[in-house]
Amino acid sequence: MSDDLEKIIRESLAIEAQEAQEAGAVGFMARALTQATMPHRKSIGNEFSRRNGGFELTILSPSSVGLPYGSIPRLLMSWLTTEAVRTKSPVLELGPTLSAFMAELDLVPTGGRWGTITRLKDQIERLFCCMVSCRYHDEAGGRIGGAGFSIAKEYRLWWNPKTPDQMPLWKSTVTLNTDFFEEVTERPVPVDMRALKALKRSPLALDIYCWLTYRLSYLRKPTEIPWAALQMQFGADYGRERDFKAAFLSHLRAVHVLYPEAHVEEGERGLLLKPSRPHVATRKPPALPFLKNPPEPEPLLLPLPIYEDQDGPHLRTATYEHAKRAAPGWDVYELERQWREWIDKKGPPQKPDAAFVAFCRKKAARGNS
C-alpha cells in the first residue's frame, strides 16, 4: 500500500470518527462551481466554458493574466466562501502573513518558479481578475435566465514572497463583489475542509467531492447521469469519453474513501446516484458508536496525490511510484519541485517521466554517498 493511500485512509477514518461540526472543520463552496467547474490545467486563451444540462458556466479573464486552473483556485474558492459565511462580511483578511494564509489552505511555503508561493500568488490574481457568467436554458420549457459577476471587487496583496513569515505593514485583503457575496452566503454548499485538504493535489477529485456533496443533498430517487453529460461538466481536458470515464472512476474511488456514505456506482450508460446521507449534515446528527476496528476502505485505483495543475511537462501517476523506489525515504514532491526548476534552466526533456526518475535516483545516490 502506498504512503499516499495510507494517508488518505488515516484521514478518512478521522473524519468518520469525529463529525466535521465537532471538529470545527465545516467549510463551504460556492454552489455555481459545484455544478460546473474551472479548468484543471493551464488553458490557451482567456475564455472557458463547461455545461451541466441546461446550466452553463463561462469564465473570462484578461489575456495578460490568464484563467485560473488546478487545485489552488478551488481551495481559494472554498476558503473565500467559508470566511464570507463565518464573518458575514465581504471584506476578508488573507491572514496576518503569507505563511499563515498558506497554512489555512494546507500549503507549505516553497520558493522558486515552481514553488507553492509563486503558484499561489499567480492563481490568486487569476481568480480575482476573472468574470463568471452563469446561464440556464430550458429548451423544453423555453425558459432562459442568467447572471454574471466578478469574484473580487478589490484586492490588495502586500506580502513579500522572500519573507513569507514577516508581517507586512498593511493587511492583505480582498473585498468580494456584492453579487458573489450574496450568492455564496445565501446558498453555500457545506463541505468538510479536511476532505478538501486530503484531495488537494487532484482538481478532478476536488470537483467530484464538492459536486457529490451538493447533488446528494437533495437527491430523492436513483438517477443515472450519462458519461457524455458528465464529461461536458467535468472533463473538457479529455479528448475521448473512455479516457474521461477511466479517470473519473479512479478519482471517485479516492473520494469514496473520504465520503463512504455516497451511494454511487457505475451504471449501464453512466454514473448511478442513489439517495445518500450528506457528508456534512445541516444539523448535528446523533452520536454514533465508535468502532475499535473499522473496516479498511477499498484501495484506490490510482495513488494520490496527483499533479494535474502543474505547468511544464505532465508526469504520469505511475512515475511518482517509480520515483519513490528510485529515491527511498525522500520526498518525491520536493524532488519534483527541484527537478522542474532545473529543467526550466536546461530546457524540457524529450522523455520527462524517465528524466524525472533519473533525477531522483541521482539525488538519492549523492545524498547517500
Secondary structure, 3 states (H helix, E strand, C coil): CCHHHHHHHHHHHHHHHCCHHHHCCEEEECCHHHHCCCCCCCCCCCEEEEEECCEEEEEECCCCCCCCCCHHHHHHHHHHHHHHHHHCCCEEECCCCHHHHHHHCCCCCCCCCCCHHHHHHHHHHHHHHCEEEEEEEECCCCEEEEEEEECEEEEECCCCCCCCCCCCCCCCEEEECHHHHHHHHHCCEEEEHHHHHHCCCCHHHHHHHHHHHHHHHHCCCCEEEEHHHHHHHHCCCCCCHHHHHHHHHHHHHHHHHHCCCCCEEECCCEEEECCCCCCCCCCCCCCCCCCCCCCCCCCCCCCCCCCCCCCCCCCCHHHHHHHHHHCCCCCHHHHHHHHHHHHHHHCCCCCHHHHHHHHHHHHHHHHHC
